[in-house]
Amino acid sequence: MGLVVTPQARTELQKSIRHDRMRIVRPGAVITQDVRPDRLNLIVDDSGRLVAARCG
């Protein structure tokens, strides 16, 4: 936690976890409510800093 999620950081994260199905959720963002157990949601604050990660 605390990582600023830049496009480069996202690419590095995808490589390190060997998974490419992820989305960045920003404050106030409208997102679909479909549940996908194989998707990683990266929740960031207003500055783009990672505050949580959840599957779904």
Steps between C-alpha positions, in 0.01 A plus 500: 500500500611855447630441146405771251330307220648636178469320164854369553421377853188325371702323229761390754229376736335301220832333422584425863165337580470342153149630458369768268134532597499800730342841522581817685213642707530870574288697750160580353552273201200330348577129468303198392364287782567168329697266724802340337700290746793502256524882491722702732359840598763754602336769712691829496456834675481844337876507450507159328652327802392138555286467813343155448490202266203267466393215276171532319 
